[in-house]
Amino acid sequence: MCGIAGILTSRPPADLGERELRRMMRMIVHRGPDGDGVHLEEGNPRVLLGHQRLSIIDLDTGAQPMTSPCAPVTITFNGEIYNYRELRPMLEAKGHRFRTRSDTEVILHLYEEKGDACVEDLRGMFSFALWDARTRRLLAARDRLGVKPFVYRMDADGTLSFASEIKALLALPGVPREVDPQALALFLSFQYVPHPWTGFRGIRKLPPAHVLTWQDGRVTVKPYWRLESGAEKLNLTGKALEEALRAQLDEAVRLRMISEVPLGAFLSGGVDSSAVAASMALQSKSPVRTFSIGFEEAAYDETAHARAVAARIGAQHREEIVRPDAMALLPKLAWQYDEPFADSSALPTWLVSAHARRHVTVALTGDGGDEAFGGYPRYRANLAFERWRSLPAWVRAAPEALLKSLPGHDEKGLGRMARRFLEVSDPDPMRRYAHWVAFFDPVRRAALMSPEAHRAAGGLEPFEWLGGLGAGFSDVVDRMEAVDLQSYLPCALLTKVDIASMAHSLECRGPFLDHKLIEFALRIPSSQKVGLLGGKLCLKRAMAPRLPSRSVWRAKMGFAVPVSRWLRSEMSGFLRETLLSQKALGRGLFRPEAVRTLVDEHVSGRAYHAHRLWALLTLELWQKTWVEPAASPSSAPSP
């Protein structure tokens, strides 16, 4: 796992040269502290490629950037290609000769053999930039699910700069730090900034499953893989489906256990991480190392469940009980995430990454299981609402009145969930879905944003953008999964894990993110995955022989922290000081009275605004960290 950076430019070396490239690399040294390398090539354009290395495979000869021995083609690569051992013999049979044992060199030879189509054969997590000096052309690519990041900027003179993280681009001279108003609207809606936007005007993310080409100062971006909306459903049920699912997962796990450094797994005690750890145990000659963190508050602590799974599979288990100091950690997270990011589970992800890195360099995770197998409660809620709205109004009246009377201020309480279920009555299931995942719906967002900021967003409608990602899928559950696989998963969950883990120089691998497993899962009829009483039904049945029954069938808990209580108690002063300061209220993005109302209503207990306030809090910290100052590598807080 590594960090990459690069510049293609016709400017004088004094403007953009090795010094500037090195400055970019220093900003992402945490991604690859084991070594660095640069490739400099004069001409038109001048080519500068940089690499920070975290050594995982081929520790001795896998240094980058790497140039092909047969052609003037150079690559800087971040990630892991899990099928490189299968690809190498095929290439050798065609006459290719290898100097290293690395997966990086396999990409070079595959490009020489197939050109841009080389990405179609790669099975893994990756982002890379490949410079072909023969054609004076750059090919960049990002993996299908968006595990590895790739951000870039095109200047008016045709200069292209790119990197693994936004902060590396901000290290270049003259890069403006203007908030993108469309990104702001999207962030307020969904807690993250989706691709291709970033928090900054002029800086873009390469979407998952896309390639970018640069030639003669022009950039083209196009997809190379899509979720199949018309794929034929599997004609498998019962034991046959369970066996096929276990085989798919075991293969994905096996490929991700290839490592020349210590390897382990995150284990929350939920079915996804437990399924991965159990598969590892079956395929490992020694006990699997598993890592969990727990919390003092019982409603957020899963260590007992993780411990039970570890005992069942014979894992070498380590756990740590923590009490996150959010006020100390939030500035560090604002620096590391370098754009607005409001998923509060970044805090425990940061902590478990630090815990695991003390013992291993690679950790397998359960990310992707909910999106592939229908695990989120909102999938069931959408199905339930279809049946609920079909009942006569007089039948619904009494239960609705009872549910609305329940207290709605508890983060995990039935009252809050009931209110969210009842407050959205849109007949369209995807708009209903958008309302359920939104932090600020269109009405709340318009009431919060200043008229100037709202106009600057240019008419972008976040709900329409989100719903469009599921186009082509006729089944409602399939549509919701497709939306999550293209939005929430890469832009929130995988961003969270990539940044938190790489801040500690830890590589995370997700077997459920294997694109062949995803394709398999999308062919399973939704009725086999989601019912009114539960989700991930076929996955749970498949894992039942390997795991404690309670771990398989217990309710989904989530990897969360008590944000609502924090903001009403120990963090209330910090909240007011940050959001209600003269500087924060004077930025012109929000109506001051709207922010004050949100703070007062939540802190007093009159209403629940925890996640909306957390979003505003992280946004303000991001602006103080990145929009105001010219941050330098020395300003990075230590993990």
MARKE-559509 format. One line per field, with one value per residue (C-alpha): residue number from 1; residue in one letter; x, y, z. Coordinates in steps of 0.1 Angstrom, whole numbers, plus 5000, padded with zeros to 4 digits. Example, Ala and Ser with C-alpha at 12.3 -4.5 7.8 and 13.67 -1.06 7.14 Angstrom:
BEGIN
num <- 1:2
residuo <- A:S
u <- 5123:5137
v <- 4955:4989
w <- 5078:5071
This chain:
BEGIN
num <- 1:2:3:4:5:6:7:8:9:10:11:12:13:14:15:16:17:18:19:20:21:22:23:24:25:26:27:28:29:30:31:32:33:34:35:36:37:38:39:40:41:42:43:44:45:46:47:48:49:50:51:52:53:54:55:56:57:58:59:60:61:62:63:64:65:66:67:68:69:70:71:72:73:74:75:76:77:78:79:80:81:82:83:84:85:86:87:88:89:90:91:92:93:94:95:96:97:98:99:100:101:102:103:104:105:106:107:108:109:110:111:112:113:114:115:116:117:118:119:120:121:122:123:124:125:126:127:128:129:130:131:132:133:134:135:136:137:138:139:140:141:142:143:144:145:146:147:148:149:150:151:152:153:154:155:156:157:158:159:160:161:162:163:164:165:166:167:168:169:170:171:172:173:174:175:176:177:178:179:180:181:182:183:184:185:186:187:188:189:190:191:192:193:194:195:196:197:198:199:200:201:202:203:204:205:206:207:208:209:210:211:212:213:214:215:216:217:218:219:220:221:222:223:224:225:226:227:228:229:230:231:232:233:234:235:236:237:238:239:240:241:242:243:244:245:246:247:248:249:250:251:252:253:254:255:256:257:258:259:260:261:262:263:264:265:266:267:268:269:270:271:272:273:274:275:276:277:278:279:280:281:282:283:284:285:286:287:288:289:290:291:292:293:294:295:296:297:298:299:300:301:302:303:304:305:306:307:308:309:310:311:312:313:314:315:316:317:318:319:320:321:322:323:324:325:326:327:328:329:330:331:332:333:334:335:336:337:338:339:340:341:342:343:344:345:346:347:348:349:350:351:352:353:354:355:356:357:358:359:360:361:362:363:364:365:366:367:368:369:370:371:372:373:374:375:376:377:378:379:380:381:382:383:384:385:386:387:388:389:390:391:392:393:394:395:396:397:398:399:400:401:402:403:404:405:406:407:408:409:410:411:412:413:414:415:416:417:418:419:420:421:422:423:424:425:426:427:428:429:430:431:432:433:434:435:436:437:438:439:440:441:442:443:444:445:446:447:448:449:450:451:452:453:454:455:456:457:458:459:460:461:462:463:464:465:466:467:468:469:470:471:472:473:474:475:476:477:478:479:480:481:482:483:484:485:486:487:488:489:490:491:492:493:494:495:496:497:498:499:500:501:502:503:504:505:506:507:508:509:510:511:512:513:514:515:516:517:518:519:520:521:522:523:524:525:526:527:528:529:530:531:532:533:534:535:536:537:538:539:540:541:542:543:544:545:546:547:548:549:550:551:552:553:554:555:556:557:558:559:560:561:562:563:564:565:566:567:568:569:570:571:572:573:574:575:576:577:578:579:580:581:582:583:584:585:586:587:588:589:590:591:592:593:594:595:596:597:598:599:600:601:602:603:604:605:606:607:608:609:610:611:612:613:614:615:616:617:618:619:620:621:622:623:624:625:626:627:628:629:630:631:632:633:634:635:636:637:638:639
residuo <- M:C:G:I:A:G:I:L:T:S:R:P:P:A:D:L:G:E:R:E:L:R:R:M:M:R:M:I:V:H:R:G:P:D:G:D:G:V:H:L:E:E:G:N:P:R:V:L:L:G:H:Q:R:L:S:I:I:D:L:D:T:G:A:Q:P:M:T:S:P:C:A:P:V:T:I:T:F:N:G:E:I:Y:N:Y:R:E:L:R:P:M:L:E:A:K:G:H:R:F:R:T:R:S:D:T:E:V:I:L:H:L:Y:E:E:K:G:D:A:C:V:E:D:L:R:G:M:F:S:F:A:L:W:D:A:R:T:R:R:L:L:A:A:R:D:R:L:G:V:K:P:F:V:Y:R:M:D:A:D:G:T:L:S:F:A:S:E:I:K:A:L:L:A:L:P:G:V:P:R:E:V:D:P:Q:A:L:A:L:F:L:S:F:Q:Y:V:P:H:P:W:T:G:F:R:G:I:R:K:L:P:P:A:H:V:L:T:W:Q:D:G:R:V:T:V:K:P:Y:W:R:L:E:S:G:A:E:K:L:N:L:T:G:K:A:L:E:E:A:L:R:A:Q:L:D:E:A:V:R:L:R:M:I:S:E:V:P:L:G:A:F:L:S:G:G:V:D:S:S:A:V:A:A:S:M:A:L:Q:S:K:S:P:V:R:T:F:S:I:G:F:E:E:A:A:Y:D:E:T:A:H:A:R:A:V:A:A:R:I:G:A:Q:H:R:E:E:I:V:R:P:D:A:M:A:L:L:P:K:L:A:W:Q:Y:D:E:P:F:A:D:S:S:A:L:P:T:W:L:V:S:A:H:A:R:R:H:V:T:V:A:L:T:G:D:G:G:D:E:A:F:G:G:Y:P:R:Y:R:A:N:L:A:F:E:R:W:R:S:L:P:A:W:V:R:A:A:P:E:A:L:L:K:S:L:P:G:H:D:E:K:G:L:G:R:M:A:R:R:F:L:E:V:S:D:P:D:P:M:R:R:Y:A:H:W:V:A:F:F:D:P:V:R:R:A:A:L:M:S:P:E:A:H:R:A:A:G:G:L:E:P:F:E:W:L:G:G:L:G:A:G:F:S:D:V:V:D:R:M:E:A:V:D:L:Q:S:Y:L:P:C:A:L:L:T:K:V:D:I:A:S:M:A:H:S:L:E:C:R:G:P:F:L:D:H:K:L:I:E:F:A:L:R:I:P:S:S:Q:K:V:G:L:L:G:G:K:L:C:L:K:R:A:M:A:P:R:L:P:S:R:S:V:W:R:A:K:M:G:F:A:V:P:V:S:R:W:L:R:S:E:M:S:G:F:L:R:E:T:L:L:S:Q:K:A:L:G:R:G:L:F:R:P:E:A:V:R:T:L:V:D:E:H:V:S:G:R:A:Y:H:A:H:R:L:W:A:L:L:T:L:E:L:W:Q:K:T:W:V:E:P:A:A:S:P:S:S:A:P:S:P
u <- 5000:5014:5008:5012:5017:5026:5028:5026:5035:5051:5059:5096:5113:5115:5077:5070:5099:5112:5110:5073:5068:5088:5065:5035:5051:5059:5022:5013:5044:5021:5008:5042:5069:5092:5107:5102:5111:5107:5108:5117:5115:5122:5104:5070:5054:5078:5068:5073:5060:5064:5058:5057:5060:5045:5062:5038:5048:5083:5100:5134:5127:5093:5104:5085:5081:5088:5098:5093:5126:5110:5095:5097:5066:5066:5041:5034:5009:4989:4971:4972:4965:4952:4953:4988:5001:4976:4983:5021:5023:4999:5022:5053:5038:5035:5072:5073:5102:5101:5127:5107:5081:5058:5022:5034:5055:5025:5005:5033:5035:4998:4996:5022:5001:4966:4969:4942:4922:4947:4925:4898:4920:4929:4913:4921:4922:4942:4948:4977:4992:5011:5032:5039:5068:5063:5028:5034:5002:4992:4967:4953:4928:4909:4895:4859:4846:4867:4888:4919:4916:4928:4924:4935:4935:4937:4950:4941:4975:4969:4990:4978:4986:4973:4978:4963:4951:4939:4964:4992:4976:4972:5010:5015:5020:4990:4963:4932:4913:4878:4849:4829:4792:4779:4801:4788:4751:4760:4779:4751:4727:4748:4777:4804:4814:4808:4829:4837:4835:4858:4854:4875:4867:4890:4900:4882:4881:4884:4852:4855:4857:4870:4901:4915:4938:4959:4974:4984:4969:4934:4918:4892:4874:4854:4841:4855:4831:4795:4771:4749:4713:4701:4721:4702:4693:4708:4686:4699:4682:4688:4720:4732:4731:4748:4776:4781:4782:4808:4830:4829:4838:4865:4881:4880:4895:4922:4934:4936:4957:4988:5013:5050:5043:5021:4984:4952:4916:4892:4866:4836:4815:4790:4783:4804:4838:4831:4825:4858:4877:4861:4871:4907:4908:4898:4925:4954:4980:4983:4957:4943:4951:4919:4915:4885:4879:4852:4835:4824:4788:4771:4748:4780:4802:4804:4835:4816:4803:4838:4853:4827:4835:4873:4869:4848:4874:4905:4918:4946:4924:4933:4908:4911:4885:4887:4870:4875:4885:4866:4878:4914:4909:4887:4915:4936:4908:4902:4938:4938:4905:4913:4877:4843:4836:4810:4808:4813:4825:4858:4867:4865:4879:4909:4913:4910:4935:4960:4953:4959:4990:5009:5008:5002:5007:4977:4941:4911:4878:4840:4833:4809:4788:4758:4757:4761:4737:4710:4721:4709:4676:4666:4662:4637:4621:4614:4597:4577:4566:4552:4529:4522:4510:4487:4467:4436:4443:4420:4440:4473:4460:4462:4497:4511:4499:4514:4548:4549:4543:4575:4606:4627:4658:4677:4702:4694:4658:4627:4611:4637:4635:4597:4598:4622:4599:4567:4580:4587:4556:4570:4554:4586:4608:4641:4631:4620:4654:4671:4651:4661:4698:4699:4711:4696:4667:4659:4637:4662:4691:4674:4665:4701:4721:4724:4706:4740:4754:4722:4722:4759:4751:4738:4705:4722:4696:4713:4683:4680:4718:4715:4684:4700:4727:4701:4688:4682:4674:4638:4638:4637:4662:4686:4682:4691:4721:4733:4730:4749:4776:4782:4778:4778:4803:4831:4825:4818:4828:4859:4871:4868:4888:4914:4922:4921:4941:4967:4973:4987:5005:4981:4968:4931:4917:4880:4870:4834:4847:4859:4841:4834:4817:4797:4786:4776:4757:4737:4725:4709:4672:4665:4639:4669:4687:4660:4628:4606:4623:4659:4686:4716:4695:4714:4748:4737:4725:4757:4778:4757:4778:4810:4799:4781:4744:4740:4766:4748:4713:4716:4704:4728:4745:4768:4803:4792:4799:4774:4774:4741:4751:4785:4771:4746:4772:4811:4812:4785:4809:4832:4802:4790:4826:4832:4799:4787:4820:4820:4843:4821:4789:4805:4816:4784:4775:4747:4720:4733:4699:4694:4727:4719:4685:4700:4726:4700:4674:4698:4718:4686:4671:4641:4650:4675:4701:4732:4743:4734:4755:4783:4784:4785:4812:4835:4828:4840:4871:4879:4876:4898:4924:4925:4905:4920:4958:4984:4990:5024:5037:5050:5014:5003:4992:5008:4984
v <- 5000:5034:5070:5084:5119:5133:5164:5167:5203:5225:5252:5260:5237:5266:5267:5230:5207:5180:5204:5207:5170:5162:5187:5167:5135:5148:5155:5118:5102:5084:5063:5049:5054:5025:5043:5068:5073:5098:5096:5127:5130:5162:5170:5184:5178:5174:5143:5140:5108:5102:5073:5067:5030:5008:4974:4945:4922:4918:4937:4938:4946:4963:4999:5025:5044:5014:5015:4986:4970:4965:4999:5035:5030:5041:5035:5048:5025:5023:4991:4954:4932:4900:4879:4889:4854:4841:4869:4865:4830:4841:4870:4849:4825:4855:4863:4888:4886:4898:4913:4914:4894:4924:4930:4964:4949:4927:4959:4972:4940:4937:4973:4964:4935:4950:4988:5006:4974:4961:4974:4949:4920:4934:4920:4941:4975:5001:5035:5041:5065:5051:5073:5060:5080:5067:5083:5111:5099:5092:5065:5066:5042:5035:5001:4991:4997:5028:5013:5034:5072:5093:5131:5154:5190:5204:5240:5263:5258:5220:5211:5179:5172:5142:5124:5099:5127:5162:5177:5168:5189:5218:5217:5230:5268:5287:5261:5281:5270:5279:5259:5242:5252:5221:5199:5218:5210:5174:5172:5187:5161:5129:5136:5131:5148:5123:5118:5136:5166:5174:5202:5225:5241:5228:5195:5164:5127:5100:5079:5042:5019:5048:5055:5089:5097:5129:5138:5172:5190:5174:5150:5123:5103:5072:5040:5005:4985:4990:4972:4949:4960:4933:4904:4871:4861:4829:4798:4787:4783:4767:4747:4752:4789:4788:4766:4788:4819:4804:4794:4829:4845:4820:4827:4865:4860:4836:4862:4889:4868:4871:4891:4891:4911:4904:4901:4902:4912:4938:4919:4939:4908:4916:4890:4906:4909:4876:4859:4872:4862:4827:4822:4833:4808:4780:4789:4798:4774:4795:4813:4844:4877:4897:4932:4949:4981:4986:5014:5019:5025:4992:5005:5010:4981:4949:4933:4904:4894:4898:4877:4849:4848:4848:4819:4799:4803:4800:4835:4852:4881:4915:4941:4975:4995:5032:5064:5086:5121:5136:5172:5160:5137:5160:5184:5154:5140:5174:5174:5138:5138:5172:5177:5178:5144:5138:5101:5099:5063:5078:5081:5044:5034:5057:5040:5004:5012:5025:4994:4969:4987:4980:4943:4939:4957:4944:4939:4924:4940:4933:4964:4959:4932:4954:4969:4935:4915:4940:4946:4981:4986:5011:4983:4966:5000:5007:4973:4978:5013:4999:4976:5003:5028:5002:5001:5024:5056:5048:5016:5035:5064:5049:5032:5064:5084:5060:5059:5097:5100:5081:5102:5110:5123:5091:5083:5045:5048:5034:5069:5084:5055:5057:5094:5089:5061:5082:5116:5105:5099:5102:5075:5071:5045:5061:5096:5079:5062:5096:5112:5084:5087:5125:5146:5178:5172:5199:5219:5218:5225:5256:5268:5265:5278:5315:5326:5334:5299:5282:5301:5293:5255:5261:5242:5209:5186:5160:5137:5135:5128:5100:5084:5084:5060:5032:5037:5005:4983:4974:4957:4982:4964:4960:4997:5007:4984:4998:5033:5025:5006:5037:5064:5056:5027:5044:5080:5074:5040:5033:5069:5066:5034:5044:5077:5063:5032:5049:5076:5048:5031:5001:4984:4973:4948:4940:4906:4917:4944:4918:4927:4891:4886:4918:4906:4873:4890:4912:4881:4867:4875:4902:4880:4857:4887:4910:4903:4924:4909:4910:4916:4896:4864:4842:4854:4846:4812:4805:4816:4798:4766:4787:4811:4813:4815:4847:4864:4855:4864:4893:4928:4950:4974:4995:5010:5041:5066:5085:5117:5129:5127:5142:5173:5177:5172:5173:5187:5213:5241:5231:5229:5265:5279:5264:5269:5301:5320:5353:5338:5307:5327:5353:5329:5335:5299:5296:5317:5325:5322:5287:5275:5289:5272:5238:5242:5254:5228:5199:5210:5217:5183:5199:5182:5157:5173:5153:5143:5176:5194:5169:5177:5214:5209:5189:5213:5243:5224:5216:5252:5263:5237:5238:5267:5295:5287:5276:5243:5228:5192:5204:5213:5177:5164:5131:5101
w <- 5000:4991:4982:4947:4933:4899:4877:4839:4828:4802:4828:4836:4861:4885:4886:4889:4894:4917:4947:4943:4937:4969:4988:4976:4987:5022:5027:5022:5037:5062:5034:5026:5053:5041:5011:4984:4947:4919:4881:4862:4825:4805:4774:4765:4789:4817:4837:4874:4891:4929:4951:4989:4997:5024:5017:5016:4987:4971:4999:4982:4945:4944:4945:4925:4902:4881:4844:4820:4807:4773:4766:4780:4802:4839:4866:4901:4918:4950:4960:4956:4926:4941:4909:4898:4903:4878:4853:4854:4838:4810:4802:4804:4779:4756:4759:4787:4811:4847:4869:4902:4920:4924:4912:4900:4872:4862:4854:4832:4812:4810:4796:4770:4760:4761:4763:4782:4784:4810:4838:4828:4839:4873:4904:4934:4949:4930:4918:4894:4868:4839:4816:4781:4767:4732:4728:4754:4771:4807:4817:4852:4867:4899:4911:4905:4940:4948:4976:4966:4960:4931:4931:4903:4891:4856:4852:4824:4807:4805:4836:4853:4889:4908:4941:4966:4988:4983:5008:4983:4956:4981:4987:4951:4947:4935:4941:4952:4984:4974:4988:4960:4966:4949:4971:5001:4992:4987:5019:5040:5024:5028:5053:5026:4993:4965:4933:4911:4935:4963:4989:4967:4934:4906:4924:4913:4923:4896:4901:4909:4878:4856:4837:4830:4800:4795:4762:4747:4777:4775:4799:4792:4818:4810:4828:4822:4844:4856:4879:4858:4861:4837:4850:4851:4886:4901:4901:4935:4968:5002:5007:4971:4975:5008:4995:4965:4987:5010:4981:4966:5000:5007:4974:4980:5014:5002:4976:5003:5026:5003:5023:5033:5065:5096:5088:5109:5108:5123:5143:5156:5163:5135:5109:5081:5100:5117:5083:5071:5102:5102:5065:5073:5102:5079:5054:5078:5092:5124:5146:5130:5147:5154:5168:5185:5204:5229:5248:5284:5273:5268:5240:5218:5230:5210:5226:5241:5207:5191:5219:5214:5176:5183:5207:5182:5154:5176:5169:5187:5199:5212:5224:5239:5258:5248:5257:5226:5234:5205:5211:5209:5179:5157:5147:5137:5116:5100:5088:5076:5058:5041:5029:5047:5062:5089:5095:5133:5130:5117:5154:5163:5129:5137:5171:5159:5131:5157:5179:5150:5136:5168:5158:5121:5088:5070:5083:5065:5071:5066:5046:5017:5033:5040:5005:4987:5008:5019:5055:5063:5082:5056:5030:5052:5061:5024:5019:5051:5041:5008:5029:5055:5030:5014:5046:5050:5068:5096:5103:5104:5126:5161:5156:5141:5170:5194:5176:5174:5211:5219:5230:5199:5214:5220:5193:5193:5206:5190:5190:5167:5143:5142:5135:5106:5093:5095:5085:5049:5029:4993:4971:4951:4969:4959:4971:5003:5005:4999:5028:5051:5044:5043:5072:5058:5034:5007:5031:5060:5037:5022:5057:5068:5038:5031:4999:4983:4991:4980:4946:4941:4942:4907:4910:4919:4935:4957:4958:4920:4918:4943:4928:4893:4905:4906:4871:4853:4883:4885:4919:4948:4969:4940:4933:4969:4969:4935:4949:4981:4961:4940:4967:5004:5002:4982:4993:5030:5043:5021:5024:5061:5063:5038:5055:5091:5083:5061:5087:5108:5078:5080:5048:5050:5026:5022:5008:5003:4979:4955:4922:4914:4947:4942:4908:4924:4952:4928:4910:4942:4942:4968:4985:4995:5011:5026:5045:5068:5098:5087:5061:5048:5052:5027:5041:5077:5067:5049:5079:5105:5105:5112:5138:5172:5166:5186:5165:5133:5141:5165:5154:5135:5159:5138:5146:5163:5191:5214:5194:5207:5244:5238:5221:5250:5277:5276:5241:5243:5252:5223:5200:5209:5208:5173:5155:5171:5169:5150:5124:5118:5116:5093:5066:5046:5041:5066:5082:5117:5133:5118:5133:5167:5167:5159:5187:5212:5204:5206:5237:5256:5247:5228:5195:5180:5157:5166:5132:5116:5142:5138:5101:5108:5134:5111:5083:5104:5116:5080:5069:5098:5089:5051:5037:5058:5061:5037:5055:5053:5060:5093:5103:5102:5137:5146:5146
